[in-house]
Amino acid sequence: MRLKQEQFVPFMISIGVITMLVIVYSSFHFNSKQHERFRENLVQSDSLTTTYMRLIGEPDSLCISDLKGKKSVLVFWASWSEKSELMMGEIEKVQLESESLQVVAALVKDAEESLPEDQIYPAFLYTDGTRLFNDLKVPGYPSYIVFDEESEVIHSQVGYQKGVGYDSLKVYLNEK
């Protein structure tokens, strides 16, 4: 079957529109699948609270279970990411308002040398989080996981939206 010349352009436009819709749908579907897989990995992970992460600039390591007795937040971030810096600022604000919140800033996809000598957030524990980030298949950064006093996961967040990190942390930490 041959197309008439006057039908060719509308045909190509319709093919282009259909292709664009398939790409958009596939992208959203893939993104939601990544988030779903991450949440499943959080639930199924035996190593989440027991994997040791090397403390940056120190010879020691730490794991989330070391922080039992305190609510804690594990933040996956990159020093060159503007969104990571914004989220870290919101998390610091929550930490300053909280009595016992411990923040573990797990650096991913970054070189330790890129961190400034004087830590911007001095109360945070800085670790190399690349291995745990990859094990959990975290779909992006900045991302964080909130733990209760027993080191059980109570919330996770992927990505940054202005104010959402602060507000959701206050809710999940029951500090309104």
Residue, then its C-alpha position, 0 to 999 in steps of 0.5 A: m500500500r502506498l501513501k499519496q504524497e498529500q497523506f505523507v506529512p499527516f501520517m508522519i506527524s501522527i507517527g511522531v505523536i504516538t512515538m512521543l506518547v510511548i516515550v513519555y509513558s515509558s519514562f514515567h513507568f520506569n521511574s515509578k518502578q525504580h521507586e517501587r524497587f527501592r522501597e521493596n529493597l528497604v523492606q527486604s534489606d538485612s544489611l540496611t542497619t548493619t552495613y558499616m560505612r566508613l566515616i570520612g576523615e576518620p579511621d572508624s566506621l559506623c552502621i545505623s544500628d550503632l545509633k539505637g536509642k536515637k531517631s536518625v536520618l540517613v541522607f544520600w547526597a552529592s557535594w556537587s548537587e545543588k538539590s542535595e545542598l538544599m535538602m541538607g539545609e532543611i535536614e539541618k534545620v530539623q536537627l537543630e530543632s530536635e533534641s536527639l536526631q542524628v544525621v548520617a550524611a552518606l556521600v555518593k558518586d563523589a570524591e572525598e576530596s571535594l568536601p571542604e575541610d570545615q564541614i558545612y553541617p558540623a553536627f552531621l556524621y559524614t560517611d562514604g555511602t556509595r556501597l549502601f546506595n548501590d545495594l539498595k538501588v536508590p533511584g536518585y539523590p538527594s534521598y533520605i531514610v528516617f529511622d526510629e529509636e530501634s533503627e527501624v525504617i519509618h519513612s523514605q524520600v527520593g528527590y528534593q522539593k522545596g520545604v517537603g523535606y523539612d515538613s515530612l521530617k517533622v511529621y515522621l519525627n513527631e515534632k510539630 
